Amino acid sequence: TFGSVRDSALLRGLPTAPEPRAADTATGSGPGTGGEPPWRHRLSRLSEPEGRKLLTELVRSEAATVL
């Protein structure tokens, strides 16, 4: 919200994010059950330690993709 109120030299060079597509909205998408992302279905079947490991791997993978 700060950037929308004041022009910022720091934020000026950043690209604008595209609008989400209908398939990417909160209802979920992908090959998971019920339109959910596949990781959500996998996560629901794991114990807490296994779930934390899966989420850690997911975050690392997504961060590596971005970087």
ABEGO torsion letter per residue (X at the ends): XAAAABBBAAAAABBBBBBBBAAABAAEBEABBGGBBAAAAAAAABBAAAAAAAAAAAAAAAAAAAX
